[in-house]
Amino acid sequence: MKPIEEDDQKLHYDICRGTELIESAEIFEYGIVCRDRQNTVVEKIENISTEYDFVAQLVSKLNEGEVEACHFLDIVEDAIC
């Protein structure tokens, strides 16, 4: 049995984007997707904000802090409240 390498457990957070049509205007909504080393989606939170910079800063903090997926939702909730 091969031992689990520490790097195999690391997650990476990226911005995801969705669109919504409101009164004939296309609005971008940004969320965050959490992927493992194999690029498999572990968790995804959509429609966090329409402000790209806010979500980008949150993604940066999640990646720098090497946040585990079990804490992902709590951290996002704390950031938007």
mmCIF file of the N, C-alpha and C atoms, coordinates in Angstrom:
data_MODEL
# 
_entry.id   MODEL 
# 
loop_
_atom_site.group_PDB 
_atom_site.id 
_atom_site.type_symbol 
_atom_site.label_atom_id 
_atom_site.label_alt_id 
_atom_site.label_comp_id 
_atom_site.label_asym_id 
_atom_site.label_entity_id 
_atom_site.label_seq_id 
_atom_site.pdbx_PDB_ins_code 
_atom_site.Cartn_x 
_atom_site.Cartn_y 
_atom_site.Cartn_z 
_atom_site.occupancy 
_atom_site.B_iso_or_equiv 
_atom_site.pdbx_formal_charge 
_atom_site.auth_seq_id 
_atom_site.auth_comp_id 
_atom_site.auth_asym_id 
_atom_site.auth_atom_id 
_atom_site.pdbx_PDB_model_num 
ATOM 1   N N  . MET A 1 1  ? 0.847   -1.181 0.000   1.00 0.00 ? 1  MET A N  1 
ATOM 2   C CA . MET A 1 1  ? 0.000   0.000  0.000   1.00 0.00 ? 1  MET A CA 1 
ATOM 3   C C  . MET A 1 1  ? 0.890   1.240  0.000   1.00 0.00 ? 1  MET A C  1 
ATOM 4   N N  . LYS A 1 2  ? 0.621   2.143  -0.923  1.00 0.00 ? 2  LYS A N  1 
ATOM 5   C CA . LYS A 1 2  ? 1.409   3.370  -1.065  1.00 0.00 ? 2  LYS A CA 1 
ATOM 6   C C  . LYS A 1 2  ? 0.994   4.368  0.003   1.00 0.00 ? 2  LYS A C  1 
ATOM 7   N N  . PRO A 1 3  ? 1.976   4.951  0.723   1.00 0.00 ? 3  PRO A N  1 
ATOM 8   C CA . PRO A 1 3  ? 1.619   5.979  1.710   1.00 0.00 ? 3  PRO A CA 1 
ATOM 9   C C  . PRO A 1 3  ? 1.072   7.222  1.006   1.00 0.00 ? 3  PRO A C  1 
ATOM 10  N N  . ILE A 1 4  ? 0.164   7.903  1.679   1.00 0.00 ? 4  ILE A N  1 
ATOM 11  C CA . ILE A 1 4  ? -0.419  9.128  1.126   1.00 0.00 ? 4  ILE A CA 1 
ATOM 12  C C  . ILE A 1 4  ? 0.580   10.259 1.284   1.00 0.00 ? 4  ILE A C  1 
ATOM 13  N N  . GLU A 1 5  ? 0.895   10.883 0.185   1.00 0.00 ? 5  GLU A N  1 
ATOM 14  C CA . GLU A 1 5  ? 1.791   12.033 0.204   1.00 0.00 ? 5  GLU A CA 1 
ATOM 15  C C  . GLU A 1 5  ? 1.020   13.247 0.708   1.00 0.00 ? 5  GLU A C  1 
ATOM 16  N N  . GLU A 1 6  ? 1.688   14.125 1.417   1.00 0.00 ? 6  GLU A N  1 
ATOM 17  C CA . GLU A 1 6  ? 1.023   15.325 1.935   1.00 0.00 ? 6  GLU A CA 1 
ATOM 18  C C  . GLU A 1 6  ? 0.429   16.154 0.807   1.00 0.00 ? 6  GLU A C  1 
ATOM 19  N N  . ASP A 1 7  ? 1.147   16.290 -0.321  1.00 0.00 ? 7  ASP A N  1 
ATOM 20  C CA . ASP A 1 7  ? 0.659   17.087 -1.443  1.00 0.00 ? 7  ASP A CA 1 
ATOM 21  C C  . ASP A 1 7  ? -0.583  16.485 -2.080  1.00 0.00 ? 7  ASP A C  1 
ATOM 22  N N  . ASP A 1 8  ? -0.778  15.151 -1.946  1.00 0.00 ? 8  ASP A N  1 
ATOM 23  C CA . ASP A 1 8  ? -1.965  14.515 -2.518  1.00 0.00 ? 8  ASP A CA 1 
ATOM 24  C C  . ASP A 1 8  ? -3.235  14.997 -1.839  1.00 0.00 ? 8  ASP A C  1 
ATOM 25  N N  . GLN A 1 9  ? -3.126  15.513 -0.631  1.00 0.00 ? 9  GLN A N  1 
ATOM 26  C CA . GLN A 1 9  ? -4.294  15.934 0.133   1.00 0.00 ? 9  GLN A CA 1 
ATOM 27  C C  . GLN A 1 9  ? -4.651  17.400 -0.081  1.00 0.00 ? 9  GLN A C  1 
ATOM 28  N N  . LYS A 1 10 ? -3.784  18.174 -0.701  1.00 0.00 ? 10 LYS A N  1 
ATOM 29  C CA . LYS A 1 10 ? -4.030  19.607 -0.847  1.00 0.00 ? 10 LYS A CA 1 
ATOM 30  C C  . LYS A 1 10 ? -5.175  19.882 -1.803  1.00 0.00 ? 10 LYS A C  1 
ATOM 31  N N  . LEU A 1 11 ? -5.922  20.896 -1.450  1.00 0.00 ? 11 LEU A N  1 
ATOM 32  C CA . LEU A 1 11 ? -7.039  21.347 -2.263  1.00 0.00 ? 11 LEU A CA 1 
ATOM 33  C C  . LEU A 1 11 ? -6.682  22.676 -2.900  1.00 0.00 ? 11 LEU A C  1 
ATOM 34  N N  . HIS A 1 12 ? -7.381  23.014 -3.954  1.00 0.00 ? 12 HIS A N  1 
ATOM 35  C CA . HIS A 1 12 ? -7.171  24.292 -4.620  1.00 0.00 ? 12 HIS A CA 1 
ATOM 36  C C  . HIS A 1 12 ? -8.537  24.929 -4.869  1.00 0.00 ? 12 HIS A C  1 
ATOM 37  N N  . TYR A 1 13 ? -8.619  26.210 -4.609  1.00 0.00 ? 13 TYR A N  1 
ATOM 38  C CA . TYR A 1 13 ? -9.864  26.961 -4.776  1.00 0.00 ? 13 TYR A CA 1 
ATOM 39  C C  . TYR A 1 13 ? -9.747  27.881 -5.983  1.00 0.00 ? 13 TYR A C  1 
ATOM 40  N N  . ASP A 1 14 ? -10.802 27.941 -6.785  1.00 0.00 ? 14 ASP A N  1 
ATOM 41  C CA . ASP A 1 14 ? -10.859 28.788 -7.979  1.00 0.00 ? 14 ASP A CA 1 
ATOM 42  C C  . ASP A 1 14 ? -12.201 29.505 -8.029  1.00 0.00 ? 14 ASP A C  1 
ATOM 43  N N  . ILE A 1 15 ? -12.219 30.594 -8.785  1.00 0.00 ? 15 ILE A N  1 
ATOM 44  C CA . ILE A 1 15 ? -13.461 31.333 -9.003  1.00 0.00 ? 15 ILE A CA 1 
ATOM 45  C C  . ILE A 1 15 ? -14.271 30.631 -10.091 1.00 0.00 ? 15 ILE A C  1 
ATOM 46  N N  . CYS A 1 16 ? -15.573 30.533 -9.871  1.00 0.00 ? 16 CYS A N  1 
ATOM 47  C CA . CYS A 1 16 ? -16.483 30.086 -10.920 1.00 0.00 ? 16 CYS A CA 1 
ATOM 48  C C  . CYS A 1 16 ? -17.452 31.236 -11.182 1.00 0.00 ? 16 CYS A C  1 
ATOM 49  N N  . ARG A 1 17 ? -17.982 31.283 -12.382 1.00 0.00 ? 17 ARG A N  1 
ATOM 50  C CA . ARG A 1 17 ? -18.857 32.400 -12.754 1.00 0.00 ? 17 ARG A CA 1 
ATOM 51  C C  . ARG A 1 17 ? -20.154 31.879 -13.354 1.00 0.00 ? 17 ARG A C  1 
ATOM 52  N N  . GLY A 1 18 ? -21.220 32.498 -12.954 1.00 0.00 ? 18 GLY A N  1 
ATOM 53  C CA . GLY A 1 18 ? -22.522 32.220 -13.535 1.00 0.00 ? 18 GLY A CA 1 
ATOM 54  C C  . GLY A 1 18 ? -23.126 33.526 -13.994 1.00 0.00 ? 18 GLY A C  1 
ATOM 55  N N  . THR A 1 19 ? -24.184 33.425 -14.747 1.00 0.00 ? 19 THR A N  1 
ATOM 56  C CA . THR A 1 19 ? -24.863 34.635 -15.210 1.00 0.00 ? 19 THR A CA 1 
ATOM 57  C C  . THR A 1 19 ? -26.347 34.529 -14.904 1.00 0.00 ? 19 THR A C  1 
ATOM 58  N N  . GLU A 1 20 ? -26.933 35.678 -14.698 1.00 0.00 ? 20 GLU A N  1 
ATOM 59  C CA . GLU A 1 20 ? -28.371 35.763 -14.473 1.00 0.00 ? 20 GLU A CA 1 
ATOM 60  C C  . GLU A 1 20 ? -28.888 36.930 -15.296 1.00 0.00 ? 20 GLU A C  1 
ATOM 61  N N  . LEU A 1 21 ? -30.026 36.736 -15.896 1.00 0.00 ? 21 LEU A N  1 
ATOM 62  C CA . LEU A 1 21 ? -30.635 37.789 -16.703 1.00 0.00 ? 21 LEU A CA 1 
ATOM 63  C C  . LEU A 1 21 ? -31.685 38.502 -15.855 1.00 0.00 ? 21 LEU A C  1 
ATOM 64  N N  . ILE A 1 22 ? -31.440 39.790 -15.580 1.00 0.00 ? 22 ILE A N  1 
ATOM 65  C CA . ILE A 1 22 ? -32.364 40.592 -14.780 1.00 0.00 ? 22 ILE A CA 1 
ATOM 66  C C  . ILE A 1 22 ? -32.753 41.811 -15.601 1.00 0.00 ? 22 ILE A C  1 
ATOM 67  N N  . GLU A 1 23 ? -34.033 41.894 -15.922 1.00 0.00 ? 23 GLU A N  1 
ATOM 68  C CA . GLU A 1 23 ? -34.560 43.006 -16.714 1.00 0.00 ? 23 GLU A CA 1 
ATOM 69  C C  . GLU A 1 23 ? -33.715 43.271 -17.958 1.00 0.00 ? 23 GLU A C  1 
ATOM 70  N N  . SER A 1 24 ? -33.470 42.227 -18.709 1.00 0.00 ? 24 SER A N  1 
ATOM 71  C CA . SER A 1 24 ? -32.708 42.274 -19.968 1.00 0.00 ? 24 SER A CA 1 
ATOM 72  C C  . SER A 1 24 ? -31.232 42.608 -19.785 1.00 0.00 ? 24 SER A C  1 
ATOM 73  N N  . ALA A 1 25 ? -30.739 42.585 -18.565 1.00 0.00 ? 25 ALA A N  1 
ATOM 74  C CA . ALA A 1 25 ? -29.320 42.839 -18.320 1.00 0.00 ? 25 ALA A CA 1 
ATOM 75  C C  . ALA A 1 25 ? -28.676 41.550 -17.804 1.00 0.00 ? 25 ALA A C  1 
ATOM 76  N N  . GLU A 1 26 ? -27.537 41.225 -18.374 1.00 0.00 ? 26 GLU A N  1 
ATOM 77  C CA . GLU A 1 26 ? -26.813 40.038 -17.940 1.00 0.00 ? 26 GLU A CA 1 
ATOM 78  C C  . GLU A 1 26 ? -25.922 40.403 -16.748 1.00 0.00 ? 26 GLU A C  1 
ATOM 79  N N  . ILE A 1 27 ? -26.140 39.741 -15.628 1.00 0.00 ? 27 ILE A N  1 
ATOM 80  C CA . ILE A 1 27 ? -25.396 40.004 -14.393 1.00 0.00 ? 27 ILE A CA 1 
ATOM 81  C C  . ILE A 1 27 ? -24.493 38.814 -14.116 1.00 0.00 ? 27 ILE A C  1 
ATOM 82  N N  . PHE A 1 28 ? -23.204 39.093 -13.871 1.00 0.00 ? 28 PHE A N  1 
ATOM 83  C CA . PHE A 1 28 ? -22.271 38.031 -13.513 1.00 0.00 ? 28 PHE A CA 1 
ATOM 84  C C  . PHE A 1 28 ? -22.308 37.810 -12.008 1.00 0.00 ? 28 PHE A C  1 
ATOM 85  N N  . GLU A 1 29 ? -22.391 36.556 -11.621 1.00 0.00 ? 29 GLU A N  1 
ATOM 86  C CA . GLU A 1 29 ? -22.366 36.163 -10.213 1.00 0.00 ? 29 GLU A CA 1 
ATOM 87  C C  . GLU A 1 29 ? -21.186 35.219 -10.037 1.00 0.00 ? 29 GLU A C  1 
ATOM 88  N N  . TYR A 1 30 ? -20.381 35.472 -9.016  1.00 0.00 ? 30 TYR A N  1 
ATOM 89  C CA . TYR A 1 30 ? -19.168 34.704 -8.816  1.00 0.00 ? 30 TYR A CA 1 
ATOM 90  C C  . TYR A 1 30 ? -19.293 33.781 -7.617  1.00 0.00 ? 30 TYR A C  1 
ATOM 91  N N  . GLY A 1 31 ? -18.719 32.614 -7.758  1.00 0.00 ? 31 GLY A N  1 
ATOM 92  C CA . GLY A 1 31 ? -18.693 31.633 -6.690  1.00 0.00 ? 31 GLY A CA 1 
ATOM 93  C C  . GLY A 1 31 ? -17.301 31.038 -6.587  1.00 0.00 ? 31 GLY A C  1 
ATOM 94  N N  . ILE A 1 32 ? -17.193 29.982 -5.797  1.00 0.00 ? 32 ILE A N  1 
ATOM 95  C CA . ILE A 1 32 ? -15.895 29.343 -5.578  1.00 0.00 ? 32 ILE A CA 1 
ATOM 96  C C  . ILE A 1 32 ? -16.065 27.835 -5.711  1.00 0.00 ? 32 ILE A C  1 
ATOM 97  N N  . VAL A 1 33 ? -15.136 27.242 -6.415  1.00 0.00 ? 33 VAL A N  1 
ATOM 98  C CA . VAL A 1 33 ? -15.099 25.790 -6.559  1.00 0.00 ? 33 VAL A CA 1 
ATOM 99  C C  . VAL A 1 33 ? -13.826 25.271 -5.881  1.00 0.00 ? 33 VAL A C  1 
ATOM 100 N N  . CYS A 1 34 ? -13.966 24.185 -5.149  1.00 0.00 ? 34 CYS A N  1 
ATOM 101 C CA . CYS A 1 34 ? -12.861 23.534 -4.457  1.00 0.00 ? 34 CYS A CA 1 
ATOM 102 C C  . CYS A 1 34 ? -12.545 22.239 -5.196  1.00 0.00 ? 34 CYS A C  1 
ATOM 103 N N  . ARG A 1 35 ? -11.287 22.076 -5.607  1.00 0.00 ? 35 ARG A N  1 
ATOM 104 C CA . ARG A 1 35 ? -10.861 20.882 -6.352  1.00 0.00 ? 35 ARG A CA 1 
ATOM 105 C C  . ARG A 1 35 ? -9.703  20.203 -5.638  1.00 0.00 ? 35 ARG A C  1 
ATOM 106 N N  . ASP A 1 36 ? -9.628  18.886 -5.813  1.00 0.00 ? 36 ASP A N  1 
ATOM 107 C CA . ASP A 1 36 ? -8.504  18.147 -5.248  1.00 0.00 ? 36 ASP A CA 1 
ATOM 108 C C  . ASP A 1 36 ? -7.356  18.093 -6.259  1.00 0.00 ? 36 ASP A C  1 
ATOM 109 N N  . ARG A 1 37 ? -6.302  17.364 -5.917  1.00 0.00 ? 37 ARG A N  1 
ATOM 110 C CA . ARG A 1 37 ? -5.109  17.301 -6.779  1.00 0.00 ? 37 ARG A CA 1 
ATOM 111 C C  . ARG A 1 37 ? -5.407  16.665 -8.135  1.00 0.00 ? 37 ARG A C  1 
ATOM 112 N N  . GLN A 1 38 ? -6.448  15.855 -8.211  1.00 0.00 ? 38 GLN A N  1 
ATOM 113 C CA . GLN A 1 38 ? -6.824  15.221 -9.474  1.00 0.00 ? 38 GLN A CA 1 
ATOM 114 C C  . GLN A 1 38 ? -7.806  16.090 -10.268 1.00 0.00 ? 38 GLN A C  1 
ATOM 115 N N  . ASN A 1 39 ? -8.038  17.310 -9.790  1.00 0.00 ? 39 ASN A N  1 
ATOM 116 C CA . ASN A 1 39 ? -8.920  18.287 -10.420 1.00 0.00 ? 39 ASN A CA 1 
ATOM 117 C C  . ASN A 1 39 ? -10.400 17.900 -10.323 1.00 0.00 ? 39 ASN A C  1 
ATOM 118 N N  . THR A 1 40 ? -10.714 17.032 -9.388  1.00 0.00 ? 40 THR A N  1 
ATOM 119 C CA . THR A 1 40 ? -12.099 16.638 -9.141  1.00 0.00 ? 40 THR A CA 1 
ATOM 120 C C  . THR A 1 40 ? -12.758 17.670 -8.232  1.00 0.00 ? 40 THR A C  1 
ATOM 121 N N  . VAL A 1 41 ? -13.967 18.066 -8.569  1.00 0.00 ? 41 VAL A N  1 
ATOM 122 C CA . VAL A 1 41 ? -14.694 19.028 -7.740  1.00 0.00 ? 41 VAL A CA 1 
ATOM 123 C C  . VAL A 1 41 ? -15.080 18.356 -6.431  1.00 0.00 ? 41 VAL A C  1 
ATOM 124 N N  . VAL A 1 42 ? -14.645 18.976 -5.324  1.00 0.00 ? 42 VAL A N  1 
ATOM 125 C CA . VAL A 1 42 ? -14.951 18.469 -3.984  1.00 0.00 ? 42 VAL A CA 1 
ATOM 126 C C  . VAL A 1 42 ? -16.160 19.201 -3.424  1.00 0.00 ? 42 VAL A C  1 
ATOM 127 N N  . GLU A 1 43 ? -16.163 20.516 -3.554  1.00 0.00 ? 43 GLU A N  1 
ATOM 128 C CA . GLU A 1 43 ? -17.265 21.373 -3.093  1.00 0.00 ? 43 GLU A CA 1 
ATOM 129 C C  . GLU A 1 43 ? -17.380 22.551 -4.050  1.00 0.00 ? 43 GLU A C  1 
ATOM 130 N N  . LYS A 1 44 ? -18.572 23.126 -4.099  1.00 0.00 ? 44 LYS A N  1 
ATOM 131 C CA . LYS A 1 44 ? -18.785 24.302 -4.945  1.00 0.00 ? 44 LYS A CA 1 
ATOM 132 C C  . LYS A 1 44 ? -19.861 25.167 -4.303  1.00 0.00 ? 44 LYS A C  1 
ATOM 133 N N  . ILE A 1 45 ? -19.574 26.458 -4.210  1.00 0.00 ? 45 ILE A N  1 
ATOM 134 C CA . ILE A 1 45 ? -20.559 27.415 -3.711  1.00 0.00 ? 45 ILE A CA 1 
ATOM 135 C C  . ILE A 1 45 ? -20.743 28.461 -4.807  1.00 0.00 ? 45 ILE A C  1 
ATOM 136 N N  . GLU A 1 46 ? -21.947 28.537 -5.319  1.00 0.00 ? 46 GLU A N  1 
ATOM 137 C CA . GLU A 1 46 ? -22.243 29.472 -6.402  1.00 0.00 ? 46 GLU A CA 1 
ATOM 138 C C  . GLU A 1 46 ? -22.892 30.736 -5.844  1.00 0.00 ? 46 GLU A C  1 
ATOM 139 N N  . ASN A 1 47 ? -22.885 31.785 -6.658  1.00 0.00 ? 47 ASN A N  1 
ATOM 140 C CA . ASN A 1 47 ? -23.603 33.034 -6.353  1.00 0.00 ? 47 ASN A CA 1 
ATOM 141 C C  . ASN A 1 47 ? -23.218 33.647 -5.010  1.00 0.00 ? 47 ASN A C  1 
ATOM 142 N N  . ILE A 1 48 ? -21.938 33.713 -4.738  1.00 0.00 ? 48 ILE A N  1 
ATOM 143 C CA . ILE A 1 48 ? -21.472 34.338 -3.499  1.00 0.00 ? 48 ILE A CA 1 
ATOM 144 C C  . ILE A 1 48 ? -21.625 35.849 -3.592  1.00 0.00 ? 48 ILE A C  1 
ATOM 145 N N  . SER A 1 49 ? -21.233 36.411 -4.727  1.00 0.00 ? 49 SER A N  1 
ATOM 146 C CA . SER A 1 49 ? -21.261 37.866 -4.885  1.00 0.00 ? 49 SER A CA 1 
ATOM 147 C C  . SER A 1 49 ? -21.207 38.234 -6.357  1.00 0.00 ? 49 SER A C  1 
ATOM 148 N N  . THR A 1 50 ? -21.651 39.436 -6.664  1.00 0.00 ? 50 THR A N  1 
ATOM 149 C CA . THR A 1 50 ? -21.470 39.981 -8.011  1.00 0.00 ? 50 THR A CA 1 
ATOM 150 C C  . THR A 1 50 ? -20.158 40.761 -8.104  1.00 0.00 ? 50 THR A C  1 
ATOM 151 N N  . GLU A 1 51 ? -19.448 40.862 -6.995  1.00 0.00 ? 51 GLU A N  1 
ATOM 152 C CA . GLU A 1 51 ? -18.177 41.600 -6.942  1.00 0.00 ? 51 GLU A CA 1 
ATOM 153 C C  . GLU A 1 51 ? -17.007 40.633 -7.099  1.00 0.00 ? 51 GLU A C  1 
ATOM 154 N N  . TYR A 1 52 ? -16.404 40.666 -8.291  1.00 0.00 ? 52 TYR A N  1 
ATOM 155 C CA . TYR A 1 52 ? -15.292 39.769 -8.602  1.00 0.00 ? 52 TYR A CA 1 
ATOM 156 C C  . TYR A 1 52 ? -14.144 39.913 -7.608  1.00 0.00 ? 52 TYR A C  1 
ATOM 157 N N  . ASP A 1 53 ? -13.752 41.141 -7.290  1.00 0.00 ? 53 ASP A N  1 
ATOM 158 C CA . ASP A 1 53 ? -12.604 41.377 -6.408  1.00 0.00 ? 53 ASP A CA 1 
ATOM 159 C C  . ASP A 1 53 ? -12.811 40.772 -5.021  1.00 0.00 ? 53 ASP A C  1 
ATOM 160 N N  . PHE A 1 54 ? -14.014 40.859 -4.502  1.00 0.00 ? 54 PHE A N  1 
ATOM 161 C CA . PHE A 1 54 ? -14.328 40.277 -3.195  1.00 0.00 ? 54 PHE A CA 1 
ATOM 162 C C  . PHE A 1 54 ? -14.108 38.762 -3.221  1.00 0.00 ? 54 PHE A C  1 
ATOM 163 N N  . VAL A 1 55 ? -14.632 38.113 -4.249  1.00 0.00 ? 55 VAL A N  1 
ATOM 164 C CA . VAL A 1 55 ? -14.498 36.653 -4.352  1.00 0.00 ? 55 VAL A CA 1 
ATOM 165 C C  . VAL A 1 55 ? -13.037 36.265 -4.617  1.00 0.00 ? 55 VAL A C  1 
ATOM 166 N N  . ALA A 1 56 ? -12.343 37.048 -5.426  1.00 0.00 ? 56 ALA A N  1 
ATOM 167 C CA . ALA A 1 56 ? -10.933 36.769 -5.709  1.00 0.00 ? 56 ALA A CA 1 
ATOM 168 C C  . ALA A 1 56 ? -10.090 36.846 -4.436  1.00 0.00 ? 56 ALA A C  1 
ATOM 169 N N  . GLN A 1 57 ? -10.361 37.822 -3.587  1.00 0.00 ? 57 GLN A N  1 
ATOM 170 C CA . GLN A 1 57 ? -9.627  37.931 -2.323  1.00 0.00 ? 57 GLN A CA 1 
ATOM 171 C C  . GLN A 1 57 ? -9.928  36.749 -1.406  1.00 0.00 ? 57 GLN A C  1 
ATOM 172 N N  . LEU A 1 58 ? -11.169 36.314 -1.394  1.00 0.00 ? 58 LEU A N  1 
ATOM 173 C CA . LEU A 1 58 ? -11.558 35.163 -0.588  1.00 0.00 ? 58 LEU A CA 1 
ATOM 174 C C  . LEU A 1 58 ? -10.878 33.892 -1.090  1.00 0.00 ? 58 LEU A C  1 
ATOM 175 N N  . VAL A 1 59 ? -10.831 33.713 -2.399  1.00 0.00 ? 59 VAL A N  1 
ATOM 176 C CA . VAL A 1 59 ? -10.142 32.558 -2.992  1.00 0.00 ? 59 VAL A CA 1 
ATOM 177 C C  . VAL A 1 59 ? -8.669  32.572 -2.605  1.00 0.00 ? 59 VAL A C  1 
ATOM 178 N N  . SER A 1 60 ? -8.054  33.733 -2.658  1.00 0.00 ? 60 SER A N  1 
ATOM 179 C CA . SER A 1 60 ? -6.642  33.858 -2.285  1.00 0.00 ? 60 SER A CA 1 
ATOM 180 C C  . SER A 1 60 ? -6.418  33.435 -0.833  1.00 0.00 ? 60 SER A C  1 
ATOM 181 N N  . LYS A 1 61 ? -7.280  33.881 0.056   1.00 0.00 ? 61 LYS A N  1 
ATOM 182 C CA . LYS A 1 61 ? -7.156  33.520 1.472   1.00 0.00 ? 61 LYS A CA 1 
ATOM 183 C C  . LYS A 1 61 ? -7.364  32.026 1.686   1.00 0.00 ? 61 LYS A C  1 
ATOM 184 N N  . LEU A 1 62 ? -8.320  31.437 0.983   1.00 0.00 ? 62 LEU A N  1 
ATOM 185 C CA . LEU A 1 62 ? -8.565  29.998 1.106   1.00 0.00 ? 62 LEU A CA 1 
ATOM 186 C C  . LEU A 1 62 ? -7.351  29.198 0.648   1.00 0.00 ? 62 LEU A C  1 
ATOM 187 N N  . ASN A 1 63 ? -6.745  29.612 -0.464  1.00 0.00 ? 63 ASN A N  1 
ATOM 188 C CA . ASN A 1 63 ? -5.569  28.899 -0.977  1.00 0.00 ? 63 ASN A CA 1 
ATOM 189 C C  . ASN A 1 63 ? -4.343  29.101 -0.087  1.00 0.00 ? 63 ASN A C  1 
ATOM 190 N N  . GLU A 1 64 ? -4.127  30.333 0.351   1.00 0.00 ? 64 GLU A N  1 
ATOM 191 C CA . GLU A 1 64 ? -2.976  30.613 1.220   1.00 0.00 ? 64 GLU A CA 1 
ATOM 192 C C  . GLU A 1 64 ? -3.092  29.876 2.549   1.00 0.00 ? 64 GLU A C  1 
ATOM 193 N N  . GLY A 1 65 ? -4.307  29.766 3.064   1.00 0.00 ? 65 GLY A N  1 
ATOM 194 C CA . GLY A 1 65 ? -4.526  29.097 4.342   1.00 0.00 ? 65 GLY A CA 1 
ATOM 195 C C  . GLY A 1 65 ? -4.646  27.589 4.236   1.00 0.00 ? 65 GLY A C  1 
ATOM 196 N N  . GLU A 1 66 ? -4.602  27.074 2.993   1.00 0.00 ? 66 GLU A N  1 
ATOM 197 C CA . GLU A 1 66 ? -4.741  25.633 2.753   1.00 0.00 ? 66 GLU A CA 1 
ATOM 198 C C  . GLU A 1 66 ? -5.937  25.062 3.517   1.00 0.00 ? 66 GLU A C  1 
ATOM 199 N N  . VAL A 1 67 ? -7.069  25.726 3.351   1.00 0.00 ? 67 VAL A N  1 
ATOM 200 C CA . VAL A 1 67 ? -8.299  25.391 4.075   1.00 0.00 ? 67 VAL A CA 1 
ATOM 201 C C  . VAL A 1 67 ? -8.838  24.032 3.630   1.00 0.00 ? 67 VAL A C  1 
ATOM 202 N N  . GLU A 1 68 ? -9.206  23.221 4.590   1.00 0.00 ? 68 GLU A N  1 
ATOM 203 C CA . GLU A 1 68 ? -9.818  21.931 4.306   1.00 0.00 ? 68 GLU A CA 1 
ATOM 204 C C  . GLU A 1 68 ? -11.267 22.144 3.880   1.00 0.00 ? 68 GLU A C  1 
ATOM 205 N N  . ALA A 1 69 ? -11.766 21.239 3.064   1.00 0.00 ? 69 ALA A N  1 
ATOM 206 C CA . ALA A 1 69 ? -13.125 21.358 2.514   1.00 0.00 ? 69 ALA A CA 1 
ATOM 207 C C  . ALA A 1 69 ? -14.190 21.426 3.605   1.00 0.00 ? 69 ALA A C  1 
ATOM 208 N N  . CYS A 1 70 ? -13.956 20.777 4.731   1.00 0.00 ? 70 CYS A N  1 
ATOM 209 C CA . CYS A 1 70 ? -14.972 20.771 5.797   1.00 0.00 ? 70 CYS A CA 1 
ATOM 210 C C  . CYS A 1 70 ? -15.166 22.158 6.414   1.00 0.00 ? 70 CYS A C  1 
ATOM 211 N N  . HIS A 1 71 ? -14.226 23.081 6.206   1.00 0.00 ? 71 HIS A N  1 
ATOM 212 C CA . HIS A 1 71 ? -14.329 24.438 6.747   1.00 0.00 ? 71 HIS A CA 1 
ATOM 213 C C  . HIS A 1 71 ? -14.738 25.464 5.686   1.00 0.00 ? 71 HIS A C  1 
ATOM 214 N N  . PHE A 1 72 ? -14.784 25.049 4.445   1.00 0.00 ? 72 PHE A N  1 
ATOM 215 C CA . PHE A 1 72 ? -15.029 25.920 3.300   1.00 0.00 ? 72 PHE A CA 1 
ATOM 216 C C  . PHE A 1 72 ? -16.322 26.732 3.449   1.00 0.00 ? 72 PHE A C  1 
ATOM 217 N N  . LEU A 1 73 ? -17.438 26.083 3.677   1.00 0.00 ? 73 LEU A N  1 
ATOM 218 C CA . LEU A 1 73 ? -18.722 26.759 3.774   1.00 0.00 ? 73 LEU A CA 1 
ATOM 219 C C  . LEU A 1 73 ? -18.755 27.756 4.940   1.00 0.00 ? 73 LEU A C  1 
ATOM 220 N N  . ASP A 1 74 ? -18.227 27.366 6.088   1.00 0.00 ? 74 ASP A N  1 
ATOM 221 C CA . ASP A 1 74 ? -18.208 28.259 7.252   1.00 0.00 ? 74 ASP A CA 1 
ATOM 222 C C  . ASP A 1 74 ? -17.410 29.526 6.963   1.00 0.00 ? 74 ASP A C  1 
ATOM 223 N N  . ILE A 1 75 ? -16.279 29.394 6.304   1.00 0.00 ? 75 ILE A N  1 
ATOM 224 C CA . ILE A 1 75 ? -15.427 30.541 6.007   1.00 0.00 ? 75 ILE A CA 1 
ATOM 225 C C  . ILE A 1 75 ? -16.130 31.488 5.034   1.00 0.00 ? 75 ILE A C  1 
ATOM 226 N N  . VAL A 1 76 ? -16.777 30.920 4.018   1.00 0.00 ? 76 VAL A N  1 
ATOM 227 C CA . VAL A 1 76 ? -17.505 31.752 3.065   1.00 0.00 ? 76 VAL A CA 1 
ATOM 228 C C  . VAL A 1 76 ? -18.676 32.462 3.764   1.00 0.00 ? 76 VAL A C  1 
ATOM 229 N N  . GLU A 1 77 ? -19.410 31.742 4.576   1.00 0.00 ? 77 GLU A N  1 
ATOM 230 C CA . GLU A 1 77 ? -20.524 32.364 5.319   1.00 0.00 ? 77 GLU A CA 1 
ATOM 231 C C  . GLU A 1 77 ? -20.037 33.499 6.203   1.00 0.00 ? 77 GLU A C  1 
ATOM 232 N N  . ASP A 1 78 ? -18.936 33.297 6.907   1.00 0.00 ? 78 ASP A N  1 
ATOM 233 C CA . ASP A 1 78 ? -18.378 34.349 7.757   1.00 0.00 ? 78 ASP A CA 1 
ATOM 234 C C  . ASP A 1 78 ? -17.961 35.571 6.932   1.00 0.00 ? 78 ASP A C  1 
ATOM 235 N N  . ALA A 1 79 ? -17.446 35.353 5.749   1.00 0.00 ? 79 ALA A N  1 
ATOM 236 C CA . ALA A 1 79 ? -16.975 36.448 4.896   1.00 0.00 ? 79 ALA A CA 1 
ATOM 237 C C  . ALA A 1 79 ? -18.116 37.295 4.356   1.00 0.00 ? 79 ALA A C  1 
ATOM 238 N N  . ILE A 1 80 ? -19.274 36.687 4.118   1.00 0.00 ? 80 ILE A N  1 
ATOM 239 C CA . ILE A 1 80 ? -20.375 37.451 3.521   1.00 0.00 ? 80 ILE A CA 1 
ATOM 240 C C  . ILE A 1 80 ? -21.339 38.013 4.554   1.00 0.00 ? 80 ILE A C  1 
ATOM 241 N N  . CYS A 1 81 ? -21.187 37.626 5.797   1.00 0.00 ? 81 CYS A N  1 
ATOM 242 C CA . CYS A 1 81 ? -22.082 38.143 6.855   1.00 0.00 ? 81 CYS A CA 1 
ATOM 243 C C  . CYS A 1 81 ? -21.534 39.380 7.503   1.00 0.00 ? 81 CYS A C  1 
# 
